[in-house]
Amino acid sequence: MEDAAARRNQYCPRCRGVVDWRAEHCPHCAAPIPAELRDYYNFSDFEAPVDRSDLGPILTALALAVLLALGLGFGAYWLLTRLF
Ligand SMILES: [Zn+2]
């Protein structure tokens, strides 16, 4: 039970000190800990936050989709100017 409680920590937004997840004020610098931050860290216990490296393939796919759309647009324009 002590291990489970020890893992439920968060970081103070002002001094980056380790704070108990239920604390409303930082024990180091007395800064108020926002409830949203608490919820976020509780949520991250179950689901890891999105890693920046995961966005790479998504951005690449988006860039390819945009290039494809541009290519199709140019192709259609080229065809229309030839046909009419
Ligand atoms: Zn602090």
PDB file of the backbone (N, CA, C, O) and the ligand in Angstrom, with CONECT records:
HET     ZN  A 101       1
ATOM      1  N   MET A   1       0.849  -1.202   0.000  1.00  0.00           N
ATOM      2  CA  MET A   1       0.000   0.000   0.000  1.00  0.00           C
ATOM      3  C   MET A   1       0.877   1.241   0.000  1.00  0.00           C
ATOM      4  O   MET A   1       0.541   2.246  -0.628  1.00  0.00           O
ATOM      5  N   GLU A   2       2.000   1.172   0.704  1.00  0.00           N
ATOM      6  CA  GLU A   2       2.917   2.313   0.741  1.00  0.00           C
ATOM      7  C   GLU A   2       3.506   2.571  -0.643  1.00  0.00           C
ATOM      8  O   GLU A   2       3.710   3.721  -1.031  1.00  0.00           O
ATOM      9  N   ASP A   3       3.778   1.502  -1.383  1.00  0.00           N
ATOM     10  CA  ASP A   3       4.344   1.652  -2.726  1.00  0.00           C
ATOM     11  C   ASP A   3       3.360   2.362  -3.650  1.00  0.00           C
ATOM     12  O   ASP A   3       3.744   3.254  -4.407  1.00  0.00           O
ATOM     13  N   ALA A   4       2.099   1.968  -3.588  1.00  0.00           N
ATOM     14  CA  ALA A   4       1.081   2.573  -4.443  1.00  0.00           C
ATOM     15  C   ALA A   4       0.954   4.061  -4.129  1.00  0.00           C
ATOM     16  O   ALA A   4       0.774   4.872  -5.037  1.00  0.00           O
ATOM     17  N   ALA A   5       1.047   4.424  -2.858  1.00  0.00           N
ATOM     18  CA  ALA A   5       0.921   5.829  -2.471  1.00  0.00           C
ATOM     19  C   ALA A   5       2.146   6.608  -2.915  1.00  0.00           C
ATOM     20  O   ALA A   5       2.030   7.771  -3.303  1.00  0.00           O
ATOM     21  N   ALA A   6       3.317   5.988  -2.865  1.00  0.00           N
ATOM     22  CA  ALA A   6       4.557   6.681  -3.214  1.00  0.00           C
ATOM     23  C   ALA A   6       4.573   7.034  -4.695  1.00  0.00           C
ATOM     24  O   ALA A   6       5.159   8.042  -5.090  1.00  0.00           O
ATOM     25  N   ARG A   7       3.928   6.202  -5.517  1.00  0.00           N
ATOM     26  CA  ARG A   7       3.926   6.468  -6.955  1.00  0.00           C
ATOM     27  C   ARG A   7       3.007   7.627  -7.319  1.00  0.00           C
ATOM     28  O   ARG A   7       3.166   8.252  -8.368  1.00  0.00           O
ATOM     29  N   ARG A   8       2.039   7.909  -6.442  1.00  0.00           N
ATOM     30  CA  ARG A   8       1.077   8.962  -6.757  1.00  0.00           C
ATOM     31  C   ARG A   8       1.620  10.320  -6.344  1.00  0.00           C
ATOM     32  O   ARG A   8       1.082  10.980  -5.454  1.00  0.00           O
ATOM     33  N   ASN A   9       2.685  10.720  -7.003  1.00  0.00           N
ATOM     34  CA  ASN A   9       3.254  12.034  -6.747  1.00  0.00           C
ATOM     35  C   ASN A   9       3.096  12.893  -7.988  1.00  0.00           C
ATOM     36  O   ASN A   9       2.782  12.392  -9.068  1.00  0.00           O
ATOM     37  N   GLN A  10       3.315  14.183  -7.826  1.00  0.00           N
ATOM     38  CA  GLN A  10       3.298  15.094  -8.954  1.00  0.00           C
ATOM     39  C   GLN A  10       4.403  16.115  -8.740  1.00  0.00           C
ATOM     40  O   GLN A  10       5.085  16.096  -7.716  1.00  0.00           O
ATOM     41  N   TYR A  11       4.573  16.990  -9.693  1.00  0.00           N
ATOM     42  CA  TYR A  11       5.615  18.001  -9.571  1.00  0.00           C
ATOM     43  C   TYR A  11       4.998  19.373  -9.397  1.00  0.00           C
ATOM     44  O   TYR A  11       3.992  19.705 -10.024  1.00  0.00           O
ATOM     45  N   CYS A  12       5.613  20.157  -8.543  1.00  0.00           N
ATOM     46  CA  CYS A  12       5.159  21.526  -8.314  1.00  0.00           C
ATOM     47  C   CYS A  12       5.399  22.340  -9.588  1.00  0.00           C
ATOM     48  O   CYS A  12       6.499  22.295 -10.139  1.00  0.00           O
ATOM     49  N   PRO A  13       4.388  23.090 -10.070  1.00  0.00           N
ATOM     50  CA  PRO A  13       4.562  23.875 -11.305  1.00  0.00           C
ATOM     51  C   PRO A  13       5.570  25.000 -11.135  1.00  0.00           C
ATOM     52  O   PRO A  13       6.091  25.501 -12.132  1.00  0.00           O
ATOM     53  N   ARG A  14       5.868  25.423  -9.881  1.00  0.00           N
ATOM     54  CA  ARG A  14       6.777  26.550  -9.683  1.00  0.00           C
ATOM     55  C   ARG A  14       8.212  26.082  -9.427  1.00  0.00           C
ATOM     56  O   ARG A  14       9.141  26.574 -10.068  1.00  0.00           O
ATOM     57  N   CYS A  15       8.405  25.132  -8.491  1.00  0.00           N
ATOM     58  CA  CYS A  15       9.781  24.776  -8.105  1.00  0.00           C
ATOM     59  C   CYS A  15      10.139  23.364  -8.556  1.00  0.00           C
ATOM     60  O   CYS A  15      11.249  22.899  -8.294  1.00  0.00           O
ATOM     61  N   ARG A  16       9.219  22.674  -9.230  1.00  0.00           N
ATOM     62  CA  ARG A  16       9.463  21.323  -9.741  1.00  0.00           C
ATOM     63  C   ARG A  16       9.760  20.320  -8.629  1.00  0.00           C
ATOM     64  O   ARG A  16      10.285  19.239  -8.893  1.00  0.00           O
ATOM     65  N   GLY A  17       9.432  20.668  -7.403  1.00  0.00           N
ATOM     66  CA  GLY A  17       9.629  19.737  -6.296  1.00  0.00           C
ATOM     67  C   GLY A  17       8.567  18.662  -6.321  1.00  0.00           C
ATOM     68  O   GLY A  17       7.466  18.877  -6.827  1.00  0.00           O
ATOM     69  N   VAL A  18       8.896  17.502  -5.773  1.00  0.00           N
ATOM     70  CA  VAL A  18       7.933  16.405  -5.717  1.00  0.00           C
ATOM     71  C   VAL A  18       6.903  16.706  -4.642  1.00  0.00           C
ATOM     72  O   VAL A  18       7.242  17.007  -3.497  1.00  0.00           O
ATOM     73  N   VAL A  19       5.638  16.619  -5.033  1.00  0.00           N
ATOM     74  CA  VAL A  19       4.541  16.954  -4.143  1.00  0.00           C
ATOM     75  C   VAL A  19       3.586  15.770  -4.103  1.00  0.00           C
ATOM     76  O   VAL A  19       3.363  15.122  -5.126  1.00  0.00           O
ATOM     77  N   ASP A  20       3.026  15.481  -2.947  1.00  0.00           N
ATOM     78  CA  ASP A  20       2.003  14.449  -2.865  1.00  0.00           C
ATOM     79  C   ASP A  20       0.832  14.839  -3.754  1.00  0.00           C
ATOM     80  O   ASP A  20       0.448  16.008  -3.799  1.00  0.00           O
ATOM     81  N   TRP A  21       0.255  13.855  -4.471  1.00  0.00           N
ATOM     82  CA  TRP A  21      -0.767  14.189  -5.477  1.00  0.00           C
ATOM     83  C   TRP A  21      -2.021  14.799  -4.874  1.00  0.00           C
ATOM     84  O   TRP A  21      -2.794  15.448  -5.580  1.00  0.00           O
ATOM     85  N   ARG A  22      -2.235  14.598  -3.564  1.00  0.00           N
ATOM     86  CA  ARG A  22      -3.423  15.155  -2.937  1.00  0.00           C
ATOM     87  C   ARG A  22      -3.175  16.544  -2.358  1.00  0.00           C
ATOM     88  O   ARG A  22      -4.109  17.232  -1.946  1.00  0.00           O
ATOM     89  N   ALA A  23      -1.895  16.950  -2.332  1.00  0.00           N
ATOM     90  CA  ALA A  23      -1.545  18.236  -1.720  1.00  0.00           C
ATOM     91  C   ALA A  23      -2.151  19.393  -2.510  1.00  0.00           C
ATOM     92  O   ALA A  23      -2.160  19.381  -3.741  1.00  0.00           O
ATOM     93  N   GLU A  24      -2.656  20.392  -1.788  1.00  0.00           N
ATOM     94  CA  GLU A  24      -3.210  21.567  -2.456  1.00  0.00           C
ATOM     95  C   GLU A  24      -2.192  22.691  -2.502  1.00  0.00           C
ATOM     96  O   GLU A  24      -2.350  23.653  -3.253  1.00  0.00           O
ATOM     97  N   HIS A  25      -1.126  22.564  -1.680  1.00  0.00           N
ATOM     98  CA  HIS A  25      -0.052  23.545  -1.699  1.00  0.00           C
ATOM     99  C   HIS A  25       1.274  22.809  -1.677  1.00  0.00           C
ATOM    100  O   HIS A  25       1.401  21.752  -1.060  1.00  0.00           O
ATOM    101  N   CYS A  26       2.272  23.384  -2.366  1.00  0.00           N
ATOM    102  CA  CYS A  26       3.599  22.783  -2.412  1.00  0.00           C
ATOM    103  C   CYS A  26       4.253  22.876  -1.032  1.00  0.00           C
ATOM    104  O   CYS A  26       4.278  23.957  -0.443  1.00  0.00           O
ATOM    105  N   PRO A  27       4.781  21.772  -0.504  1.00  0.00           N
ATOM    106  CA  PRO A  27       5.454  21.825   0.801  1.00  0.00           C
ATOM    107  C   PRO A  27       6.803  22.539   0.725  1.00  0.00           C
ATOM    108  O   PRO A  27       7.363  22.911   1.757  1.00  0.00           O
ATOM    109  N   HIS A  28       7.336  22.736  -0.497  1.00  0.00           N
ATOM    110  CA  HIS A  28       8.653  23.374  -0.660  1.00  0.00           C
ATOM    111  C   HIS A  28       8.530  24.889  -0.769  1.00  0.00           C
ATOM    112  O   HIS A  28       9.210  25.627  -0.055  1.00  0.00           O
ATOM    113  N   CYS A  29       7.652  25.355  -1.674  1.00  0.00           N
ATOM    114  CA  CYS A  29       7.582  26.797  -1.914  1.00  0.00           C
ATOM    115  C   CYS A  29       6.183  27.336  -1.624  1.00  0.00           C
ATOM    116  O   CYS A  29       5.941  28.528  -1.815  1.00  0.00           O
ATOM    117  N   ALA A  30       5.258  26.492  -1.167  1.00  0.00           N
ATOM    118  CA  ALA A  30       3.908  26.897  -0.761  1.00  0.00           C
ATOM    119  C   ALA A  30       3.062  27.382  -1.936  1.00  0.00           C
ATOM    120  O   ALA A  30       2.028  28.017  -1.727  1.00  0.00           O
ATOM    121  N   ALA A  31       3.488  27.091  -3.179  1.00  0.00           N
ATOM    122  CA  ALA A  31       2.681  27.472  -4.331  1.00  0.00           C
ATOM    123  C   ALA A  31       1.425  26.612  -4.378  1.00  0.00           C
ATOM    124  O   ALA A  31       1.486  25.417  -4.090  1.00  0.00           O
ATOM    125  N   PRO A  32       0.279  27.206  -4.738  1.00  0.00           N
ATOM    126  CA  PRO A  32      -0.940  26.404  -4.855  1.00  0.00           C
ATOM    127  C   PRO A  32      -0.833  25.432  -6.025  1.00  0.00           C
ATOM    128  O   PRO A  32      -0.365  25.800  -7.102  1.00  0.00           O
ATOM    129  N   ILE A  33      -1.269  24.186  -5.808  1.00  0.00           N
ATOM    130  CA  ILE A  33      -1.246  23.181  -6.867  1.00  0.00           C
ATOM    131  C   ILE A  33      -2.615  23.178  -7.522  1.00  0.00           C
ATOM    132  O   ILE A  33      -3.599  22.848  -6.859  1.00  0.00           O
ATOM    133  N   PRO A  34      -2.720  23.535  -8.809  1.00  0.00           N
ATOM    134  CA  PRO A  34      -4.027  23.572  -9.469  1.00  0.00           C
ATOM    135  C   PRO A  34      -4.649  22.187  -9.561  1.00  0.00           C
ATOM    136  O   PRO A  34      -3.956  21.189  -9.758  1.00  0.00           O
ATOM    137  N   ALA A  35      -5.973  22.145  -9.414  1.00  0.00           N
ATOM    138  CA  ALA A  35      -6.681  20.863  -9.434  1.00  0.00           C
ATOM    139  C   ALA A  35      -6.547  20.192 -10.789  1.00  0.00           C
ATOM    140  O   ALA A  35      -6.494  18.965 -10.862  1.00  0.00           O
ATOM    141  N   GLU A  36      -6.490  20.986 -11.887  1.00  0.00           N
ATOM    142  CA  GLU A  36      -6.374  20.411 -13.232  1.00  0.00           C
ATOM    143  C   GLU A  36      -5.086  19.607 -13.337  1.00  0.00           C
ATOM    144  O   GLU A  36      -5.058  18.526 -13.925  1.00  0.00           O
ATOM    145  N   LEU A  37      -4.015  20.155 -12.754  1.00  0.00           N
ATOM    146  CA  LEU A  37      -2.722  19.476 -12.788  1.00  0.00           C
ATOM    147  C   LEU A  37      -2.828  18.143 -12.064  1.00  0.00           C
ATOM    148  O   LEU A  37      -2.287  17.134 -12.515  1.00  0.00           O
ATOM    149  N   ARG A  38      -3.534  18.151 -10.935  1.00  0.00           N
ATOM    150  CA  ARG A  38      -3.729  16.933 -10.147  1.00  0.00           C
ATOM    151  C   ARG A  38      -4.461  15.896 -10.998  1.00  0.00           C
ATOM    152  O   ARG A  38      -4.063  14.733 -11.061  1.00  0.00           O
ATOM    153  N   ASP A  39      -5.537  16.336 -11.649  1.00  0.00           N
ATOM    154  CA  ASP A  39      -6.331  15.425 -12.470  1.00  0.00           C
ATOM    155  C   ASP A  39      -5.487  14.871 -13.600  1.00  0.00           C
ATOM    156  O   ASP A  39      -5.568  13.687 -13.927  1.00  0.00           O
ATOM    157  N   TYR A  40      -4.666  15.742 -14.200  1.00  0.00           N
ATOM    158  CA  TYR A  40      -3.838  15.308 -15.315  1.00  0.00           C
ATOM    159  C   TYR A  40      -2.885  14.211 -14.865  1.00  0.00           C
ATOM    160  O   TYR A  40      -2.736  13.200 -15.551  1.00  0.00           O
ATOM    161  N   TYR A  41      -2.247  14.399 -13.734  1.00  0.00           N
ATOM    162  CA  TYR A  41      -1.282  13.402 -13.278  1.00  0.00           C
ATOM    163  C   TYR A  41      -1.975  12.117 -12.861  1.00  0.00           C
ATOM    164  O   TYR A  41      -1.426  11.029 -13.031  1.00  0.00           O
ATOM    165  N   ASN A  42      -3.181  12.237 -12.315  1.00  0.00           N
ATOM    166  CA  ASN A  42      -3.925  11.030 -11.973  1.00  0.00           C
ATOM    167  C   ASN A  42      -4.278  10.268 -13.244  1.00  0.00           C
ATOM    168  O   ASN A  42      -4.172   9.043 -13.303  1.00  0.00           O
ATOM    169  N   PHE A  43      -4.700  11.023 -14.264  1.00  0.00           N
ATOM    170  CA  PHE A  43      -5.078  10.416 -15.541  1.00  0.00           C
ATOM    171  C   PHE A  43      -3.879   9.717 -16.170  1.00  0.00           C
ATOM    172  O   PHE A  43      -4.017   8.641 -16.753  1.00  0.00           O
ATOM    173  N   SER A  44      -2.704  10.330 -16.052  1.00  0.00           N
ATOM    174  CA  SER A  44      -1.516   9.771 -16.685  1.00  0.00           C
ATOM    175  C   SER A  44      -1.059   8.488 -16.003  1.00  0.00           C
ATOM    176  O   SER A  44      -0.193   7.780 -16.518  1.00  0.00           O
ATOM    177  N   ASP A  45      -1.642   8.189 -14.846  1.00  0.00           N
ATOM    178  CA  ASP A  45      -1.334   6.910 -14.216  1.00  0.00           C
ATOM    179  C   ASP A  45      -1.852   5.765 -15.077  1.00  0.00           C
ATOM    180  O   ASP A  45      -1.275   4.678 -15.099  1.00  0.00           O
ATOM    181  N   PHE A  46      -2.948   6.024 -15.785  1.00  0.00           N
ATOM    182  CA  PHE A  46      -3.609   4.964 -16.547  1.00  0.00           C
ATOM    183  C   PHE A  46      -3.242   5.024 -18.028  1.00  0.00           C
ATOM    184  O   PHE A  46      -3.144   3.990 -18.690  1.00  0.00           O
ATOM    185  N   GLU A  47      -3.043   6.222 -18.540  1.00  0.00           N
ATOM    186  CA  GLU A  47      -2.730   6.367 -19.963  1.00  0.00           C
ATOM    187  C   GLU A  47      -1.578   7.355 -20.114  1.00  0.00           C
ATOM    188  O   GLU A  47      -1.661   8.495 -19.657  1.00  0.00           O
ATOM    189  N   ALA A  48      -0.519   6.914 -20.750  1.00  0.00           N
ATOM    190  CA  ALA A  48       0.642   7.780 -20.903  1.00  0.00           C
ATOM    191  C   ALA A  48       0.304   8.980 -21.772  1.00  0.00           C
ATOM    192  O   ALA A  48      -0.439   8.837 -22.743  1.00  0.00           O
ATOM    193  N   PRO A  49       0.833  10.173 -21.451  1.00  0.00           N
ATOM    194  CA  PRO A  49       0.595  11.337 -22.306  1.00  0.00           C
ATOM    195  C   PRO A  49       1.200  11.127 -23.679  1.00  0.00           C
ATOM    196  O   PRO A  49       2.153  10.364 -23.841  1.00  0.00           O
ATOM    197  N   VAL A  50       0.635  11.816 -24.678  1.00  0.00           N
ATOM    198  CA  VAL A  50       1.101  11.644 -26.059  1.00  0.00           C
ATOM    199  C   VAL A  50       2.558  12.063 -26.164  1.00  0.00           C
ATOM    200  O   VAL A  50       2.936  13.167 -25.771  1.00  0.00           O
ATOM    201  N   ASP A  51       3.362  11.167 -26.698  1.00  0.00           N
ATOM    202  CA  ASP A  51       4.777  11.464 -26.894  1.00  0.00           C
ATOM    203  C   ASP A  51       4.953  12.241 -28.191  1.00  0.00           C
ATOM    204  O   ASP A  51       4.263  11.972 -29.174  1.00  0.00           O
ATOM    205  N   ARG A  52       5.861  13.192 -28.201  1.00  0.00           N
ATOM    206  CA  ARG A  52       6.066  14.013 -29.381  1.00  0.00           C
ATOM    207  C   ARG A  52       6.498  13.170 -30.586  1.00  0.00           C
ATOM    208  O   ARG A  52       6.171  13.496 -31.727  1.00  0.00           O
ATOM    209  N   SER A  53       7.239  12.079 -30.324  1.00  0.00           N
ATOM    210  CA  SER A  53       7.728  11.255 -31.428  1.00  0.00           C
ATOM    211  C   SER A  53       6.572  10.542 -32.134  1.00  0.00           C
ATOM    212  O   SER A  53       6.693  10.141 -33.291  1.00  0.00           O
ATOM    213  N   ASP A  54       5.431  10.385 -31.409  1.00  0.00           N
ATOM    214  CA  ASP A  54       4.265   9.752 -32.030  1.00  0.00           C
ATOM    215  C   ASP A  54       3.647  10.655 -33.090  1.00  0.00           C
ATOM    216  O   ASP A  54       2.937  10.173 -33.972  1.00  0.00           O
ATOM    217  N   LEU A  55       3.907  11.959 -33.016  1.00  0.00           N
ATOM    218  CA  LEU A  55       3.303  12.901 -33.954  1.00  0.00           C
ATOM    219  C   LEU A  55       4.012  12.872 -35.307  1.00  0.00           C
ATOM    220  O   LEU A  55       3.441  13.294 -36.313  1.00  0.00           O
ATOM    221  N   GLY A  56       5.241  12.383 -35.340  1.00  0.00           N
ATOM    222  CA  GLY A  56       6.020  12.342 -36.574  1.00  0.00           C
ATOM    223  C   GLY A  56       5.294  11.656 -37.717  1.00  0.00           C
ATOM    224  O   GLY A  56       5.061  12.285 -38.749  1.00  0.00           O
ATOM    225  N   PRO A  57       4.923  10.377 -37.569  1.00  0.00           N
ATOM    226  CA  PRO A  57       4.220   9.672 -38.655  1.00  0.00           C
ATOM    227  C   PRO A  57       2.913  10.332 -39.037  1.00  0.00           C
ATOM    228  O   PRO A  57       2.533  10.325 -40.208  1.00  0.00           O
ATOM    229  N   ILE A  58       2.206  10.915 -38.048  1.00  0.00           N
ATOM    230  CA  ILE A  58       0.929  11.579 -38.334  1.00  0.00           C
ATOM    231  C   ILE A  58       1.165  12.806 -39.211  1.00  0.00           C
ATOM    232  O   ILE A  58       0.445  13.036 -40.183  1.00  0.00           O
ATOM    233  N   LEU A  59       2.189  13.595 -38.852  1.00  0.00           N
ATOM    234  CA  LEU A  59       2.505  14.788 -39.637  1.00  0.00           C
ATOM    235  C   LEU A  59       2.970  14.398 -41.037  1.00  0.00           C
ATOM    236  O   LEU A  59       2.628  15.063 -42.015  1.00  0.00           O
ATOM    237  N   THR A  60       3.753  13.318 -41.133  1.00  0.00           N
ATOM    238  CA  THR A  60       4.215  12.843 -42.442  1.00  0.00           C
ATOM    239  C   THR A  60       3.024  12.437 -43.306  1.00  0.00           C
ATOM    240  O   THR A  60       2.968  12.774 -44.489  1.00  0.00           O
ATOM    241  N   ALA A  61       2.061  11.707 -42.710  1.00  0.00           N
ATOM    242  CA  ALA A  61       0.871  11.281 -43.443  1.00  0.00           C
ATOM    243  C   ALA A  61       0.068  12.494 -43.907  1.00  0.00           C
ATOM    244  O   ALA A  61      -0.443  12.521 -45.026  1.00  0.00           O
ATOM    245  N   LEU A  62      -0.037  13.505 -43.024  1.00  0.00           N
ATOM    246  CA  LEU A  62      -0.766  14.725 -43.384  1.00  0.00           C
ATOM    247  C   LEU A  62      -0.084  15.442 -44.542  1.00  0.00           C
ATOM    248  O   LEU A  62      -0.748  15.903 -45.470  1.00  0.00           O
ATOM    249  N   ALA A  63       1.254  15.535 -44.486  1.00  0.00           N
ATOM    250  CA  ALA A  63       2.007  16.203 -45.546  1.00  0.00           C
ATOM    251  C   ALA A  63       1.820  15.463 -46.862  1.00  0.00           C
ATOM    252  O   ALA A  63       1.651  16.093 -47.906  1.00  0.00           O
ATOM    253  N   LEU A  64       1.849  14.130 -46.825  1.00  0.00           N
ATOM    254  CA  LEU A  64       1.648  13.329 -48.034  1.00  0.00           C
ATOM    255  C   LEU A  64       0.242  13.542 -48.586  1.00  0.00           C
ATOM    256  O   LEU A  64       0.056  13.639 -49.799  1.00  0.00           O
ATOM    257  N   ALA A  65      -0.753  13.617 -47.692  1.00  0.00           N
ATOM    258  CA  ALA A  65      -2.136  13.824 -48.124  1.00  0.00           C
ATOM    259  C   ALA A  65      -2.277  15.177 -48.812  1.00  0.00           C
ATOM    260  O   ALA A  65      -2.960  15.294 -49.829  1.00  0.00           O
ATOM    261  N   VAL A  66      -1.621  16.207 -48.249  1.00  0.00           N
ATOM    262  CA  VAL A  66      -1.678  17.544 -48.843  1.00  0.00           C
ATOM    263  C   VAL A  66      -1.011  17.526 -50.218  1.00  0.00           C
ATOM    264  O   VAL A  66      -1.546  18.093 -51.170  1.00  0.00           O
ATOM    265  N   LEU A  67       0.160  16.876 -50.332  1.00  0.00           N
ATOM    266  CA  LEU A  67       0.865  16.789 -51.611  1.00  0.00           C
ATOM    267  C   LEU A  67       0.013  16.048 -52.636  1.00  0.00           C
ATOM    268  O   LEU A  67      -0.051  16.440 -53.801  1.00  0.00           O
ATOM    269  N   LEU A  68      -0.643  14.971 -52.194  1.00  0.00           N
ATOM    270  CA  LEU A  68      -1.498  14.186 -53.083  1.00  0.00           C
ATOM    271  C   LEU A  68      -2.658  15.040 -53.586  1.00  0.00           C
ATOM    272  O   LEU A  68      -2.991  15.021 -54.771  1.00  0.00           O
ATOM    273  N   ALA A  69      -3.275  15.799 -52.655  1.00  0.00           N
ATOM    274  CA  ALA A  69      -4.393  16.664 -53.035  1.00  0.00           C
ATOM    275  C   ALA A  69      -3.931  17.717 -54.031  1.00  0.00           C
ATOM    276  O   ALA A  69      -4.625  17.999 -55.008  1.00  0.00           O
ATOM    277  N   LEU A  70      -2.742  18.306 -53.784  1.00  0.00           N
ATOM    278  CA  LEU A  70      -2.194  19.307 -54.707  1.00  0.00           C
ATOM    279  C   LEU A  70      -1.930  18.680 -56.064  1.00  0.00           C
ATOM    280  O   LEU A  70      -2.233  19.269 -57.101  1.00  0.00           O
ATOM    281  N   GLY A  71      -1.352  17.456 -56.049  1.00  0.00           N
ATOM    282  CA  GLY A  71      -1.062  16.760 -57.296  1.00  0.00           C
ATOM    283  C   GLY A  71      -2.330  16.487 -58.081  1.00  0.00           C
ATOM    284  O   GLY A  71      -2.364  16.684 -59.296  1.00  0.00           O
ATOM    285  N   LEU A  72      -3.371  16.035 -57.401  1.00  0.00           N
ATOM    286  CA  LEU A  72      -4.656  15.761 -58.053  1.00  0.00           C
ATOM    287  C   LEU A  72      -5.244  17.048 -58.610  1.00  0.00           C
ATOM    288  O   LEU A  72      -5.793  17.070 -59.711  1.00  0.00           O
ATOM    289  N   GLY A  73      -5.123  18.124 -57.831  1.00  0.00           N
ATOM    290  CA  GLY A  73      -5.645  19.411 -58.272  1.00  0.00           C
ATOM    291  C   GLY A  73      -4.942  19.873 -59.533  1.00  0.00           C
ATOM    292  O   GLY A  73      -5.590  20.308 -60.485  1.00  0.00           O
ATOM    293  N   PHE A  74      -3.615  19.782 -59.545  1.00  0.00           N
ATOM    294  CA  PHE A  74      -2.846  20.173 -60.723  1.00  0.00           C
ATOM    295  C   PHE A  74      -3.170  19.268 -61.909  1.00  0.00           C
ATOM    296  O   PHE A  74      -3.294  19.727 -63.044  1.00  0.00           O
ATOM    297  N   GLY A  75      -3.308  17.954 -61.617  1.00  0.00           N
ATOM    298  CA  GLY A  75      -3.642  17.004 -62.676  1.00  0.00           C
ATOM    299  C   GLY A  75      -4.983  17.335 -63.303  1.00  0.00           C
ATOM    300  O   GLY A  75      -5.125  17.321 -64.525  1.00  0.00           O
ATOM    301  N   ALA A  76      -5.970  17.633 -62.464  1.00  0.00           N
ATOM    302  CA  ALA A  76      -7.308  17.973 -62.952  1.00  0.00           C
ATOM    303  C   ALA A  76      -7.255  19.266 -63.754  1.00  0.00           C
ATOM    304  O   ALA A  76      -7.876  19.368 -64.812  1.00  0.00           O
ATOM    305  N   TYR A  77      -6.508  20.264 -63.252  1.00  0.00           N
ATOM    306  CA  TYR A  77      -6.362  21.551 -63.940  1.00  0.00           C
ATOM    307  C   TYR A  77      -5.709  21.339 -65.309  1.00  0.00           C
ATOM    308  O   TYR A  77      -6.143  21.906 -66.312  1.00  0.00           O
ATOM    309  N   TRP A  78      -4.654  20.511 -65.331  1.00  0.00           N
ATOM    310  CA  TRP A  78      -3.932  20.246 -66.575  1.00  0.00           C
ATOM    311  C   TRP A  78      -4.866  19.572 -67.582  1.00  0.00           C
ATOM    312  O   TRP A  78      -4.889  19.932 -68.759  1.00  0.00           O
ATOM    313  N   LEU A  79      -5.648  18.572 -67.092  1.00  0.00           N
ATOM    314  CA  LEU A  79      -6.586  17.849 -67.965  1.00  0.00           C
ATOM    315  C   LEU A  79      -7.640  18.807 -68.528  1.00  0.00           C
ATOM    316  O   LEU A  79      -7.923  18.792 -69.725  1.00  0.00           O
ATOM    317  N   LEU A  80      -8.219  19.644 -67.651  1.00  0.00           N
ATOM    318  CA  LEU A  80      -9.282  20.563 -68.061  1.00  0.00           C
ATOM    319  C   LEU A  80      -8.769  21.555 -69.089  1.00  0.00           C
ATOM    320  O   LEU A  80      -9.454  21.856 -70.066  1.00  0.00           O
ATOM    321  N   THR A  81      -7.541  22.070 -68.866  1.00  0.00           N
ATOM    322  CA  THR A  81      -6.995  23.053 -69.826  1.00  0.00           C
ATOM    323  C   THR A  81      -6.689  22.391 -71.154  1.00  0.00           C
ATOM    324  O   THR A  81      -6.721  23.049 -72.195  1.00  0.00           O
ATOM    325  N   ARG A  82      -6.386  21.075 -71.136  1.00  0.00           N
ATOM    326  CA  ARG A  82      -6.109  20.376 -72.405  1.00  0.00           C
ATOM    327  C   ARG A  82      -7.403  20.037 -73.154  1.00  0.00           C
ATOM    328  O   ARG A  82      -7.466  20.104 -74.381  1.00  0.00           O
ATOM    329  N   LEU A  83      -8.450  19.663 -72.366  1.00  0.00           N
ATOM    330  CA  LEU A  83      -9.673  19.178 -72.983  1.00  0.00           C
ATOM    331  C   LEU A  83     -10.560  20.307 -73.492  1.00  0.00           C
ATOM    332  O   LEU A  83     -11.234  20.179 -74.515  1.00  0.00           O
ATOM    333  N   PHE A  84     -10.545  21.433 -72.742  1.00  0.00           N
ATOM    334  CA  PHE A  84     -11.465  22.496 -73.137  1.00  0.00           C
ATOM    335  C   PHE A  84     -10.706  23.716 -73.644  1.00  0.00           C
ATOM    336  O   PHE A  84     -11.321  24.713 -74.021  1.00  0.00           O
TER     337      PHE A  84
HETATM  338 ZN    ZN A 101       6.997  24.283  -5.110  1.00  0.00          ZN2+
END
